[in-house]
Amino acid sequence: MSDDTPHDAGMRVRRAVLGDAHVDRANERKTEFTADFQDFITRYAWGEVWTGDGVDRPTRSMLTLAILAATGCEDEFAMHVRAARRNGLEPERIKEVLMHVAIYAGVPRANTAFGIANAILADERTE
């Protein structure tokens, strides 16, 4: 068993899923006002939920994409499309998630999400 704190475990998973560059930027932008929030995200979202044994990372990515698309959280959705690709989700799986969003959360939300995901996937193809 590891002696990691939820924060340590969370930071490790956060870096694995979002990438070092993203986490480093978030840490660089951290202020006295936002420090507690960043710690909260790292400990609970990444150190508790994302490290759980009940669901694998690709499935967590699909759930996260569906929720963010359905609730219109476009910036977070874009970040998690990239994370989903790091977690091994193929574009076909992302498309299927968004088709589900269209049925259960509405075509306009899915349309916006498709546009965001399509741009990110196109960028991947040109890199």
MOPAC internal coordinates of N, CA, C and O (Angstrom, degrees):
PM7 1SCF
backbone

  N    0.0000 0     0.00 0     0.00 0    0    0    0
  C    1.4537 1     0.00 0     0.00 0    1    0    0
  C    1.5260 1   109.82 1     0.00 0    2    1    0
  O    1.2310 1   120.50 1   -38.94 1    3    2    1
  N    1.2931 1   116.64 1   141.06 1    3    2    1
  C    1.4478 1   122.15 1  -177.15 1    5    3    2
  C    1.5229 1   110.90 1   -83.22 1    6    5    3
  O    1.2310 1   121.20 1   -30.62 1    7    6    5
  N    1.3252 1   115.31 1   149.38 1    7    6    5
  C    1.4553 1   121.20 1   175.27 1    9    7    6
  C    1.5220 1   111.51 1   -91.51 1   10    9    7
  O    1.2310 1   120.35 1  -170.50 1   11   10    9
  N    1.3285 1   116.93 1     9.50 1   11   10    9
  C    1.4559 1   120.82 1   179.56 1   13   11   10
  C    1.5145 1   111.10 1   -59.71 1   14   13   11
  O    1.2310 1   120.90 1   -37.73 1   15   14   13
  N    1.3105 1   115.88 1   142.27 1   15   14   13
  C    1.4519 1   121.04 1   170.02 1   17   15   14
  C    1.5306 1   107.40 1   -79.96 1   18   17   15
  O    1.2310 1   119.63 1   -16.50 1   19   18   17
  N    1.3338 1   118.32 1   163.50 1   19   18   17
  C    1.4683 1   118.83 1   174.46 1   21   19   18
  C    1.5306 1   111.88 1   -56.63 1   22   21   19
  O    1.2310 1   120.18 1   147.73 1   23   22   21
  N    1.3287 1   117.26 1   -32.27 1   23   22   21
  C    1.4630 1   120.14 1   178.23 1   25   23   22
  C    1.5255 1   110.58 1   -66.91 1   26   25   23
  O    1.2310 1   120.23 1   133.74 1   27   26   25
  N    1.3520 1   117.16 1   -46.26 1   27   26   25
  C    1.4732 1   120.20 1   179.22 1   29   27   26
  C    1.5216 1   111.10 1   -61.55 1   30   29   27
  O    1.2310 1   120.75 1   131.99 1   31   30   29
  N    1.3264 1   116.17 1   -48.01 1   31   30   29
  C    1.4666 1   120.56 1   179.19 1   33   31   30
  C    1.5243 1   109.87 1   -62.07 1   34   33   31
  O    1.2310 1   120.82 1   137.50 1   35   34   33
  N    1.3192 1   116.04 1   -42.50 1   35   34   33
  C    1.4552 1   120.71 1   179.91 1   37   35   34
  C    1.5075 1   112.38 1   -62.32 1   38   37   35
  O    1.2310 1   120.47 1   137.93 1   39   38   37
  N    1.3239 1   116.71 1   -42.07 1   39   38   37
  C    1.4623 1   119.96 1  -179.79 1   41   39   38
  C    1.5237 1   110.12 1   -64.91 1   42   41   39
  O    1.2310 1   120.13 1   141.00 1   43   42   41
  N    1.3109 1   117.36 1   -39.00 1   43   42   41
  C    1.4652 1   120.89 1   178.75 1   45   43   42
  C    1.5374 1   110.33 1   -63.26 1   46   45   43
  O    1.2310 1   120.20 1   133.64 1   47   46   45
  N    1.3382 1   117.22 1   -46.36 1   47   46   45
  C    1.4651 1   120.69 1   179.87 1   49   47   46
  C    1.5218 1   110.45 1   -69.30 1   50   49   47
  O    1.2310 1   120.14 1   138.32 1   51   50   49
  N    1.3106 1   117.34 1   -41.68 1   51   50   49
  C    1.4656 1   121.14 1   179.01 1   53   51   50
  C    1.5304 1   110.04 1   -56.82 1   54   53   51
  O    1.2310 1   120.33 1   135.40 1   55   54   53
  N    1.3314 1   116.98 1   -44.60 1   55   54   53
  C    1.4599 1   120.49 1   178.63 1   57   55   54
  C    1.5250 1   111.40 1   -65.84 1   58   57   55
  O    1.2310 1   120.27 1   140.23 1   59   58   57
  N    1.3321 1   117.09 1   -39.77 1   59   58   57
  C    1.4662 1   120.71 1  -179.23 1   61   59   58
  C    1.5214 1   111.19 1   -65.50 1   62   61   59
  O    1.2310 1   120.45 1   140.71 1   63   62   61
  N    1.3227 1   116.75 1   -39.29 1   63   62   61
  C    1.4594 1   120.73 1  -175.03 1   65   63   62
  C    1.5294 1   111.96 1   -84.91 1   66   65   63
  O    1.2310 1   120.08 1   135.35 1   67   66   65
  N    1.3264 1   117.44 1   -44.65 1   67   66   65
  C    1.4657 1   120.54 1  -174.86 1   69   67   66
  C    1.5188 1   113.65 1   -94.49 1   70   69   67
  O    1.2310 1   120.56 1   161.22 1   71   70   69
  N    1.3217 1   116.54 1   -18.78 1   71   70   69
  C    1.4568 1   120.54 1  -178.65 1   73   71   70
  C    1.5148 1   111.77 1    95.18 1   74   73   71
  O    1.2310 1   121.51 1   -32.34 1   75   74   73
  N    1.3197 1   114.72 1   147.66 1   75   74   73
  C    1.4642 1   120.70 1  -178.93 1   77   75   74
  C    1.5267 1   112.31 1   -59.22 1   78   77   75
  O    1.2310 1   120.12 1   137.89 1   79   78   77
  N    1.3276 1   117.39 1   -42.11 1   79   78   77
  C    1.4648 1   120.49 1  -176.29 1   81   79   78
  C    1.5270 1   110.87 1   -59.76 1   82   81   79
  O    1.2310 1   120.35 1   135.53 1   83   82   81
  N    1.3286 1   116.94 1   -44.47 1   83   82   81
  C    1.4644 1   120.08 1   179.99 1   85   83   82
  C    1.5215 1   111.08 1   -63.36 1   86   85   83
  O    1.2310 1   120.56 1   132.44 1   87   86   85
  N    1.3297 1   116.53 1   -47.56 1   87   86   85
  C    1.4656 1   120.62 1  -177.82 1   89   87   86
  C    1.5242 1   110.37 1   -65.80 1   90   89   87
  O    1.2310 1   120.23 1   140.42 1   91   90   89
  N    1.3186 1   117.16 1   -39.58 1   91   90   89
  C    1.4672 1   119.96 1   177.92 1   93   91   90
  C    1.5267 1   110.85 1   -62.59 1   94   93   91
  O    1.2310 1   120.22 1   138.26 1   95   94   93
  N    1.3409 1   117.19 1   -41.74 1   95   94   93
  C    1.4756 1   120.05 1   177.74 1   97   95   94
  C    1.5218 1   110.62 1   -62.64 1   98   97   95
  O    1.2310 1   120.32 1   137.05 1   99   98   97
  N    1.3314 1   116.99 1   -42.95 1   99   98   97
  C    1.4663 1   120.36 1   179.13 1  101   99   98
  C    1.5222 1   110.51 1   -61.81 1  102  101   99
  O    1.2310 1   120.39 1   137.91 1  103  102  101
  N    1.3139 1   116.87 1   -42.09 1  103  102  101
  C    1.4653 1   120.49 1   179.13 1  105  103  102
  C    1.5255 1   111.89 1   -67.02 1  106  105  103
  O    1.2310 1   120.30 1   142.30 1  107  106  105
  N    1.3249 1   117.03 1   -37.70 1  107  106  105
  C    1.4669 1   120.89 1   178.64 1  109  107  106
  C    1.5281 1   111.58 1   -66.47 1  110  109  107
  O    1.2310 1   120.23 1   146.71 1  111  110  109
  N    1.3259 1   117.17 1   -33.29 1  111  110  109
  C    1.4686 1   121.68 1  -179.28 1  113  111  110
  C    1.5272 1   112.59 1   -84.83 1  114  113  111
  O    1.2310 1   120.47 1   173.24 1  115  114  113
  N    1.3173 1   116.70 1    -6.76 1  115  114  113
  C    1.4621 1   120.75 1  -177.82 1  117  115  114
  C    1.5284 1   109.70 1   -62.60 1  118  117  115
  O    1.2310 1   121.49 1   -45.24 1  119  118  117
  N    1.3210 1   114.75 1   134.76 1  119  118  117
  C    1.4598 1   121.17 1   177.17 1  121  119  118
  C    1.5247 1   108.44 1  -120.81 1  122  121  119
  O    1.2310 1   121.17 1    -4.96 1  123  122  121
  N    1.3058 1   115.37 1   175.04 1  123  122  121
  C    1.4651 1   119.13 1   175.70 1  125  123  122
  C    1.5354 1   109.64 1   -58.54 1  126  125  123
  O    1.2310 1   120.64 1   143.85 1  127  126  125
  N    1.3186 1   116.38 1   -36.15 1  127  126  125
  C    1.4662 1   121.97 1  -179.35 1  129  127  126
  C    1.5277 1   112.15 1   -68.58 1  130  129  127
  O    1.2310 1   119.56 1   142.95 1  131  130  129
  N    1.3433 1   118.44 1   -37.05 1  131  130  129
  C    1.4671 1   121.87 1  -174.89 1  133  131  130
  C    1.5213 1   114.38 1   -99.60 1  134  133  131
  O    1.2310 1   119.86 1   173.13 1  135  134  133
  N    1.3177 1   117.86 1    -6.87 1  135  134  133
  C    1.4672 1   121.42 1  -174.97 1  137  135  134
  C    1.5248 1   112.22 1   -57.69 1  138  137  135
  O    1.2310 1   119.63 1   134.69 1  139  138  137
  N    1.3210 1   118.31 1   -45.31 1  139  138  137
  C    1.4639 1   120.71 1  -179.18 1  141  139  138
  C    1.5303 1   111.27 1   -63.77 1  142  141  139
  O    1.2310 1   120.55 1   142.56 1  143  142  141
  N    1.3276 1   116.56 1   -37.44 1  143  142  141
  C    1.4583 1   120.56 1   178.68 1  145  143  142
  C    1.5270 1   110.68 1   -66.04 1  146  145  143
  O    1.2310 1   120.25 1   135.66 1  147  146  145
  N    1.3310 1   117.12 1   -44.34 1  147  146  145
  C    1.4654 1   120.49 1   178.14 1  149  147  146
  C    1.5262 1   111.11 1   -61.16 1  150  149  147
  O    1.2310 1   120.54 1   139.11 1  151  150  149
  N    1.3315 1   116.57 1   -40.89 1  151  150  149
  C    1.4589 1   120.52 1   177.07 1  153  151  150
  C    1.5262 1   110.63 1   -64.07 1  154  153  151
  O    1.2310 1   120.52 1   138.32 1  155  154  153
  N    1.3214 1   116.62 1   -41.68 1  155  154  153
  C    1.4664 1   122.65 1   178.54 1  157  155  154
  C    1.5298 1   110.66 1   -59.12 1  158  157  155
  O    1.2310 1   120.45 1   131.00 1  159  158  157
  N    1.3252 1   116.75 1   -49.00 1  159  158  157
  C    1.4706 1   121.20 1   179.08 1  161  159  158
  C    1.5301 1   110.64 1   -59.35 1  162  161  159
  O    1.2310 1   121.08 1   133.79 1  163  162  161
  N    1.3263 1   115.55 1   -46.21 1  163  162  161
  C    1.4625 1   119.90 1  -177.27 1  165  163  162
  C    1.5178 1   111.02 1   -64.27 1  166  165  163
  O    1.2310 1   119.85 1   134.96 1  167  166  165
  N    1.3295 1   117.89 1   -45.04 1  167  166  165
  C    1.4629 1   121.14 1  -177.63 1  169  167  166
  C    1.5219 1   112.39 1   -70.32 1  170  169  167
  O    1.2310 1   120.05 1   133.11 1  171  170  169
  N    1.3173 1   117.51 1   -46.89 1  171  170  169
  C    1.4589 1   119.19 1  -171.20 1  173  171  170
  C    1.5225 1   113.90 1   -92.87 1  174  173  171
  O    1.2310 1   120.00 1   128.98 1  175  174  173
  N    1.3259 1   117.61 1   -51.02 1  175  174  173
  C    1.4708 1   118.60 1  -179.51 1  177  175  174
  C    1.5212 1   110.37 1   -66.25 1  178  177  175
  O    1.2310 1   120.86 1   128.64 1  179  178  177
  N    1.3343 1   115.96 1   -51.36 1  179  178  177
  C    1.4619 1   120.15 1  -174.06 1  181  179  178
  C    1.5107 1   113.07 1   -90.20 1  182  181  179
  O    1.2310 1   119.48 1   144.14 1  183  182  181
  N    1.3292 1   118.60 1   -35.86 1  183  182  181
  C    1.4620 1   121.64 1  -176.11 1  185  183  182
  C    1.5104 1   115.00 1   -86.96 1  186  185  183
  O    1.2310 1   120.01 1   162.28 1  187  186  185
  N    1.3107 1   117.58 1   -17.72 1  187  186  185
  C    1.4667 1   121.27 1   178.67 1  189  187  186
  C    1.5322 1   111.21 1  -114.74 1  190  189  187
  O    1.2310 1   120.07 1   120.62 1  191  190  189
  N    1.3163 1   117.48 1   -59.38 1  191  190  189
  C    1.4664 1   120.99 1  -174.31 1  193  191  190
  C    1.5304 1   111.77 1   -71.13 1  194  193  191
  O    1.2310 1   119.79 1   126.21 1  195  194  193
  N    1.3357 1   118.01 1   -53.79 1  195  194  193
  C    1.4612 1   120.45 1  -175.93 1  197  195  194
  C    1.5197 1   113.08 1   -70.07 1  198  197  195
  O    1.2310 1   119.30 1   163.41 1  199  198  197
  N    1.3233 1   118.94 1   -16.59 1  199  198  197
  C    1.4663 1   120.80 1   178.15 1  201  199  198
  C    1.5205 1   112.29 1   -95.49 1  202  201  199
  O    1.2310 1   119.96 1   179.55 1  203  202  201
  N    1.3259 1   117.68 1    -0.45 1  203  202  201
  C    1.4583 1   120.66 1  -179.20 1  205  203  202
  C    1.5182 1   112.53 1   -62.57 1  206  205  203
  O    1.2310 1   121.01 1   -25.64 1  207  206  205
  N    1.3172 1   115.68 1   154.36 1  207  206  205
  C    1.4639 1   121.81 1  -177.90 1  209  207  206
  C    1.5312 1   113.69 1   -86.50 1  210  209  207
  O    1.2310 1   119.44 1   164.47 1  211  210  209
  N    1.3133 1   118.68 1   -15.53 1  211  210  209
  C    1.4547 1   121.22 1  -170.26 1  213  211  210
  C    1.5133 1   116.42 1   -74.18 1  214  213  211
  O    1.2310 1   120.04 1   158.02 1  215  214  213
  N    1.3367 1   117.54 1   -21.98 1  215  214  213
  C    1.4646 1   121.32 1  -176.24 1  217  215  214
  C    1.5289 1   107.80 1  -140.37 1  218  217  215
  O    1.2310 1   120.41 1   -45.00 1  219  218  217
  N    1.3259 1   116.82 1   135.00 1  219  218  217
  C    1.4647 1   119.33 1   179.53 1  221  219  218
  C    1.5305 1   110.77 1   -75.68 1  222  221  219
  O    1.2310 1   120.98 1   -13.99 1  223  222  221
  N    1.3127 1   115.73 1   166.01 1  223  222  221
  C    1.4716 1   120.05 1  -176.13 1  225  223  222
  C    1.5264 1   113.95 1   -62.51 1  226  225  223
  O    1.2310 1   119.16 1   136.87 1  227  226  225
  N    1.3315 1   119.21 1   -43.13 1  227  226  225
  C    1.4731 1   116.69 1   177.62 1  229  227  226
  C    1.5370 1   112.21 1   -58.85 1  230  229  227
  O    1.2310 1   120.13 1   140.11 1  231  230  229
  N    1.3244 1   117.37 1   -39.89 1  231  230  229
  C    1.4680 1   119.99 1   178.23 1  233  231  230
  C    1.5186 1   110.49 1   -66.60 1  234  233  231
  O    1.2310 1   120.22 1   138.78 1  235  234  233
  N    1.3239 1   117.19 1   -41.22 1  235  234  233
  C    1.4722 1   120.07 1   176.05 1  237  235  234
  C    1.5251 1   110.05 1   -59.16 1  238  237  235
  O    1.2310 1   120.70 1   139.62 1  239  238  237
  N    1.3274 1   116.26 1   -40.38 1  239  238  237
  C    1.4668 1   119.35 1   177.83 1  241  239  238
  C    1.5234 1   111.08 1   -62.91 1  242  241  239
  O    1.2310 1   119.94 1   137.18 1  243  242  241
  N    1.3191 1   117.72 1   -42.82 1  243  242  241
  C    1.4677 1   119.95 1   179.24 1  245  243  242
  C    1.5272 1   110.82 1   -62.95 1  246  245  243
  O    1.2310 1   120.50 1   136.63 1  247  246  245
  N    1.3238 1   116.66 1   -43.37 1  247  246  245
  C    1.4674 1   120.23 1   177.96 1  249  247  246
  C    1.5247 1   110.69 1   -60.92 1  250  249  247
  O    1.2310 1   121.30 1   134.29 1  251  250  249
  N    1.3201 1   115.13 1   -45.71 1  251  250  249
  C    1.4622 1   120.26 1  -178.71 1  253  251  250
  C    1.5220 1   110.93 1   -62.62 1  254  253  251
  O    1.2310 1   120.18 1   135.25 1  255  254  253
  N    1.3245 1   117.26 1   -44.75 1  255  254  253
  C    1.4643 1   120.26 1   178.14 1  257  255  254
  C    1.5211 1   111.36 1   -59.91 1  258  257  255
  O    1.2310 1   120.43 1   135.22 1  259  258  257
  N    1.3130 1   116.79 1   -44.78 1  259  258  257
  C    1.4674 1   120.09 1  -179.38 1  261  259  258
  C    1.5241 1   111.30 1   -62.16 1  262  261  259
  O    1.2310 1   120.31 1   134.59 1  263  262  261
  N    1.3126 1   117.02 1   -45.41 1  263  262  261
  C    1.4662 1   120.56 1  -178.63 1  265  263  262
  C    1.5220 1   110.94 1   -65.64 1  266  265  263
  O    1.2310 1   120.37 1   134.22 1  267  266  265
  N    1.3253 1   116.89 1   -45.78 1  267  266  265
  C    1.4642 1   119.52 1  -178.81 1  269  267  266
  C    1.5186 1   111.87 1   -65.77 1  270  269  267
  O    1.2310 1   120.27 1   139.75 1  271  270  269
  N    1.3281 1   117.09 1   -40.25 1  271  270  269
  C    1.4723 1   119.65 1   177.51 1  273  271  270
  C    1.5193 1   110.11 1   -65.37 1  274  273  271
  O    1.2310 1   120.34 1   135.70 1  275  274  273
  N    1.3258 1   116.95 1   -44.30 1  275  274  273
  C    1.4688 1   120.93 1  -177.35 1  277  275  274
  C    1.5235 1   112.90 1   -65.12 1  278  277  275
  O    1.2310 1   120.77 1   150.03 1  279  278  277
  N    1.3253 1   116.14 1   -29.97 1  279  278  277
  C    1.4609 1   119.42 1  -178.55 1  281  279  278
  C    1.5239 1   113.13 1   -97.39 1  282  281  279
  O    1.2310 1   120.36 1  -179.31 1  283  282  281
  N    1.3360 1   116.93 1     0.69 1  283  282  281
  C    1.4618 1   120.96 1   175.73 1  285  283  282
  C    1.5157 1   114.74 1    73.99 1  286  285  283
  O    1.2310 1   120.04 1  -153.16 1  287  286  285
  N    1.3013 1   117.53 1    26.84 1  287  286  285
  C    1.4741 1   122.01 1   178.87 1  289  287  286
  C    1.5241 1   108.75 1   -87.98 1  290  289  287
  O    1.2310 1   120.82 1  -102.67 1  291  290  289
  N    1.3175 1   116.04 1    77.33 1  291  290  289
  C    1.4574 1   121.65 1  -167.86 1  293  291  290
  C    1.5230 1   114.37 1   -65.88 1  294  293  291
  O    1.2310 1   119.26 1   137.94 1  295  294  293
  N    1.3294 1   119.02 1   -42.06 1  295  294  293
  C    1.4651 1   119.83 1   179.65 1  297  295  294
  C    1.5168 1   110.57 1   -64.91 1  298  297  295
  O    1.2310 1   120.52 1   134.79 1  299  298  297
  N    1.3194 1   116.62 1   -45.21 1  299  298  297
  C    1.4632 1   120.82 1   178.45 1  301  299  298
  C    1.5261 1   110.26 1   -64.95 1  302  301  299
  O    1.2310 1   120.30 1   141.98 1  303  302  301
  N    1.3329 1   117.03 1   -38.02 1  303  302  301
  C    1.4607 1   120.61 1   178.32 1  305  303  302
  C    1.5313 1   110.24 1   -59.55 1  306  305  303
  O    1.2310 1   120.21 1   132.59 1  307  306  305
  N    1.3228 1   117.20 1   -47.41 1  307  306  305
  C    1.4698 1   121.02 1  -179.82 1  309  307  306
  C    1.5287 1   110.40 1   -58.84 1  310  309  307
  O    1.2310 1   120.52 1   134.74 1  311  310  309
  N    1.3164 1   116.62 1   -45.26 1  311  310  309
  C    1.4640 1   120.65 1   179.34 1  313  311  310
  C    1.5299 1   110.30 1   -60.01 1  314  313  311
  O    1.2310 1   120.56 1   140.03 1  315  314  313
  N    1.3464 1   116.53 1   -39.97 1  315  314  313
  C    1.4588 1   119.72 1  -176.78 1  317  315  314
  C    1.5275 1   113.28 1   -81.19 1  318  317  315
  O    1.2310 1   119.15 1   163.00 1  319  318  317
  N    1.3194 1   119.23 1   -17.00 1  319  318  317
  C    1.4670 1   119.80 1   169.13 1  321  319  318
  C    1.5261 1   108.05 1   -64.57 1  322  321  319
  O    1.2310 1   120.83 1   133.99 1  323  322  321
  N    1.3225 1   116.01 1   -46.01 1  323  322  321
  C    1.4682 1   119.71 1   177.91 1  325  323  322
  C    1.5314 1   110.65 1   -62.47 1  326  325  323
  O    1.2310 1   120.80 1   138.34 1  327  326  325
  N    1.3241 1   116.08 1   -41.66 1  327  326  325
  C    1.4716 1   120.59 1   178.46 1  329  327  326
  C    1.5263 1   110.70 1   -63.25 1  330  329  327
  O    1.2310 1   120.36 1   138.91 1  331  330  329
  N    1.3194 1   116.91 1   -41.09 1  331  330  329
  C    1.4613 1   120.91 1   179.62 1  333  331  330
  C    1.5231 1   110.97 1   -61.26 1  334  333  331
  O    1.2310 1   120.74 1   140.89 1  335  334  333
  N    1.3108 1   116.20 1   -39.11 1  335  334  333
  C    1.4701 1   119.52 1   177.77 1  337  335  334
  C    1.5296 1   109.71 1   -65.41 1  338  337  335
  O    1.2310 1   120.18 1   139.53 1  339  338  337
  N    1.3493 1   117.26 1   -40.47 1  339  338  337
  C    1.4683 1   120.69 1   176.27 1  341  339  338
  C    1.5154 1   110.84 1   -62.52 1  342  341  339
  O    1.2310 1   120.49 1   148.70 1  343  342  341
  N    1.3249 1   116.67 1   -31.30 1  343  342  341
  C    1.4700 1   122.07 1   179.19 1  345  343  342
  C    1.5188 1   112.40 1   -83.79 1  346  345  343
  O    1.2310 1   120.05 1  -174.09 1  347  346  345
  N    1.3190 1   117.51 1     5.91 1  347  346  345
  C    1.4517 1   121.20 1   173.86 1  349  347  346
  C    1.5185 1   116.00 1    92.95 1  350  349  347
  O    1.2310 1   119.36 1  -172.70 1  351  350  349
  N    1.3274 1   118.83 1     7.30 1  351  350  349
  C    1.4611 1   119.95 1   179.00 1  353  351  350
  C    1.5221 1   110.06 1   -74.08 1  354  353  351
  O    1.2310 1   121.32 1   -53.56 1  355  354  353
  N    1.2982 1   115.08 1   126.44 1  355  354  353
  C    1.4583 1   121.13 1   176.42 1  357  355  354
  C    1.5325 1   109.03 1   -79.13 1  358  357  355
  O    1.2310 1   119.84 1   -25.21 1  359  358  357
  N    1.3350 1   117.90 1   154.79 1  359  358  357
  C    1.4638 1   120.17 1   178.32 1  361  359  358
  C    1.5324 1   113.42 1   -52.76 1  362  361  359
  O    1.2310 1   120.18 1   144.43 1  363  362  361
  N    1.3214 1   117.26 1   -35.57 1  363  362  361
  C    1.4741 1   120.54 1   178.96 1  365  363  362
  C    1.5315 1   111.57 1   -58.99 1  366  365  363
  O    1.2310 1   120.43 1   139.45 1  367  366  365
  N    1.3259 1   116.78 1   -40.55 1  367  366  365
  C    1.4812 1   120.61 1   179.27 1  369  367  366
  C    1.5244 1   110.34 1   -67.35 1  370  369  367
  O    1.2310 1   120.74 1   139.39 1  371  370  369
  N    1.3361 1   116.20 1   -40.61 1  371  370  369
  C    1.4665 1   119.78 1   177.94 1  373  371  370
  C    1.5174 1   109.51 1   -62.33 1  374  373  371
  O    1.2310 1   120.48 1   137.14 1  375  374  373
  N    1.3206 1   116.68 1   -42.86 1  375  374  373
  C    1.4677 1   120.64 1   177.59 1  377  375  374
  C    1.5252 1   110.93 1   -58.82 1  378  377  375
  O    1.2310 1   120.13 1   136.04 1  379  378  377
  N    1.3296 1   117.36 1   -43.96 1  379  378  377
  C    1.4693 1   120.39 1   179.83 1  381  379  378
  C    1.5160 1   112.08 1   -63.70 1  382  381  379
  O    1.2310 1   120.38 1   141.40 1  383  382  381
  N    1.3274 1   116.88 1   -38.60 1  383  382  381
  C    1.4672 1   120.00 1   175.55 1  385  383  382
  C    1.5257 1   109.65 1   -59.30 1  386  385  383
  O    1.2310 1   120.57 1   135.09 1  387  386  385
  N    1.3170 1   116.52 1   -44.91 1  387  386  385
  C    1.4635 1   119.99 1  -176.93 1  389  387  386
  C    1.5235 1   112.57 1   -71.48 1  390  389  387
  O    1.2310 1   119.83 1   150.66 1  391  390  389
  N    1.3137 1   117.94 1   -29.34 1  391  390  389
  C    1.4628 1   120.15 1   172.85 1  393  391  390
  C    1.5276 1   109.63 1   -63.79 1  394  393  391
  O    1.2310 1   120.69 1   139.84 1  395  394  393
  N    1.3100 1   116.29 1   -40.16 1  395  394  393
  C    1.4665 1   121.52 1   177.35 1  397  395  394
  C    1.5275 1   110.04 1   -63.64 1  398  397  395
  O    1.2310 1   120.78 1   137.80 1  399  398  397
  N    1.3232 1   116.11 1   -42.20 1  399  398  397
  C    1.4639 1   120.66 1   177.68 1  401  399  398
  C    1.5270 1   109.84 1   -59.04 1  402  401  399
  O    1.2310 1   120.26 1   138.65 1  403  402  401
  N    1.3279 1   117.11 1   -41.35 1  403  402  401
  C    1.4713 1   120.31 1  -179.17 1  405  403  402
  C    1.5156 1   111.35 1   -58.22 1  406  405  403
  O    1.2310 1   120.54 1   138.19 1  407  406  405
  N    1.3223 1   116.57 1   -41.81 1  407  406  405
  C    1.4643 1   120.41 1  -178.56 1  409  407  406
  C    1.5249 1   111.72 1   -72.39 1  410  409  407
  O    1.2310 1   120.10 1   135.05 1  411  410  409
  N    1.3202 1   117.41 1   -44.95 1  411  410  409
  C    1.4592 1   120.74 1  -170.49 1  413  411  410
  C    1.5200 1   114.98 1   -96.06 1  414  413  411
  O    1.2310 1   119.73 1   161.73 1  415  414  413
  N    1.3419 1   118.13 1   -18.27 1  415  414  413
  C    1.4663 1   119.42 1  -179.16 1  417  415  414
  C    1.5250 1   112.44 1  -123.74 1  418  417  415
  O    1.2310 1   120.60 1   168.12 1  419  418  417
  N    1.3236 1   116.45 1   -11.88 1  419  418  417
  C    1.4536 1   119.29 1   176.06 1  421  419  418
  C    1.5135 1   113.84 1   117.52 1  422  421  419
  O    1.2310 1   121.91 1   -36.25 1  423  422  421
  N    1.3166 1   113.96 1   143.75 1  423  422  421
  C    1.4565 1   121.70 1  -179.34 1  425  423  422
  C    1.5342 1   111.99 1   -62.23 1  426  425  423
  O    1.2310 1   118.53 1   138.46 1  427  426  425
  N    1.3283 1   120.41 1   -41.54 1  427  426  425
  C    1.4727 1   118.04 1   179.60 1  429  427  426
  C    1.5357 1   113.57 1   -59.76 1  430  429  427
  O    1.2310 1   120.24 1   139.56 1  431  430  429
  N    1.3247 1   117.14 1   -40.44 1  431  430  429
  C    1.4731 1   119.57 1   178.14 1  433  431  430
  C    1.5352 1   110.18 1   -64.80 1  434  433  431
  O    1.2310 1   120.72 1   135.57 1  435  434  433
  N    1.3234 1   116.22 1   -44.43 1  435  434  433
  C    1.4634 1   120.06 1   179.47 1  437  435  434
  C    1.5263 1   110.89 1   -65.56 1  438  437  435
  O    1.2310 1   120.09 1   140.83 1  439  438  437
  N    1.3187 1   117.42 1   -39.17 1  439  438  437
  C    1.4613 1   121.56 1   179.53 1  441  439  438
  C    1.5260 1   110.56 1   -59.58 1  442  441  439
  O    1.2310 1   120.58 1   134.05 1  443  442  441
  N    1.3157 1   116.50 1   -45.95 1  443  442  441
  C    1.4637 1   120.60 1   177.80 1  445  443  442
  C    1.5288 1   110.41 1   -62.22 1  446  445  443
  O    1.2310 1   120.57 1   134.80 1  447  446  445
  N    1.3150 1   116.51 1   -45.20 1  447  446  445
  C    1.4620 1   121.05 1  -179.24 1  449  447  446
  C    1.5272 1   111.24 1   -64.22 1  450  449  447
  O    1.2310 1   120.17 1   139.47 1  451  450  449
  N    1.3308 1   117.28 1   -40.53 1  451  450  449
  C    1.4690 1   120.21 1   177.02 1  453  451  450
  C    1.5277 1   110.21 1   -59.85 1  454  453  451
  O    1.2310 1   120.29 1   137.85 1  455  454  453
  N    1.3238 1   117.04 1   -42.15 1  455  454  453
  C    1.4611 1   120.24 1   179.26 1  457  455  454
  C    1.5199 1   112.21 1   -61.52 1  458  457  455
  O    1.2310 1   120.70 1   135.67 1  459  458  457
  N    1.3287 1   116.28 1   -44.33 1  459  458  457
  C    1.4641 1   121.14 1   179.57 1  461  459  458
  C    1.5300 1   110.14 1   -64.82 1  462  461  459
  O    1.2310 1   120.66 1   130.31 1  463  462  461
  N    1.3295 1   116.34 1   -49.69 1  463  462  461
  C    1.4646 1   120.47 1  -178.40 1  465  463  462
  C    1.5258 1   111.03 1   -62.88 1  466  465  463
  O    1.2310 1   120.32 1   138.91 1  467  466  465
  N    1.3242 1   117.00 1   -41.09 1  467  466  465
  C    1.4593 1   120.63 1  -179.85 1  469  467  466
  C    1.5234 1   111.11 1   -60.53 1  470  469  467
  O    1.2310 1   119.98 1   138.15 1  471  470  469
  N    1.3154 1   117.64 1   -41.85 1  471  470  469
  C    1.4625 1   121.16 1   179.06 1  473  471  470
  C    1.5314 1   110.89 1   -64.57 1  474  473  471
  O    1.2310 1   120.27 1   138.23 1  475  474  473
  N    1.3158 1   117.08 1   -41.77 1  475  474  473
  C    1.4662 1   120.75 1   179.66 1  477  475  474
  C    1.5192 1   110.75 1   -66.39 1  478  477  475
  O    1.2310 1   120.64 1   136.47 1  479  478  477
  N    1.3339 1   116.37 1   -43.53 1  479  478  477
  C    1.4642 1   119.87 1   179.69 1  481  479  478
  C    1.5271 1   111.20 1   -66.41 1  482  481  479
  O    1.2310 1   120.28 1   144.19 1  483  482  481
  N    1.3399 1   117.07 1   -35.81 1  483  482  481
  C    1.4592 1   120.30 1   176.74 1  485  483  482
  C    1.5218 1   110.56 1   -65.45 1  486  485  483
  O    1.2310 1   120.36 1   139.46 1  487  486  485
  N    1.3420 1   116.91 1   -40.54 1  487  486  485
  C    1.4649 1   120.45 1   176.49 1  489  487  486
  C    1.5242 1   110.81 1   -60.18 1  490  489  487
  O    1.2310 1   120.90 1   139.42 1  491  490  489
  N    1.3327 1   115.88 1   -40.58 1  491  490  489
  C    1.4765 1   120.47 1   178.22 1  493  491  490
  C    1.5256 1   110.85 1   -58.61 1  494  493  491
  O    1.2310 1   121.00 1   137.83 1  495  494  493
  N    1.3283 1   115.68 1   -42.17 1  495  494  493
  C    1.4563 1   120.16 1  -177.12 1  497  495  494
  C    1.5209 1   112.63 1   -66.79 1  498  497  495
  O    1.2310 1   120.25 1   153.53 1  499  498  497
  N    1.3432 1   117.13 1   -26.47 1  499  498  497
  C    1.4636 1   120.33 1  -177.79 1  501  499  498
  C    1.5329 1   112.13 1   -93.19 1  502  501  499
  O    1.2310 1   120.34 1   172.27 1  503  502  501
  N    1.3134 1   116.95 1    -7.73 1  503  502  501
  C    1.4830 1   119.36 1  -179.68 1  505  503  502
  C    1.5092 1   111.30 1   -79.32 1  506  505  503
  O    1.2310 1   120.10 1   180.00 1  507  506  505

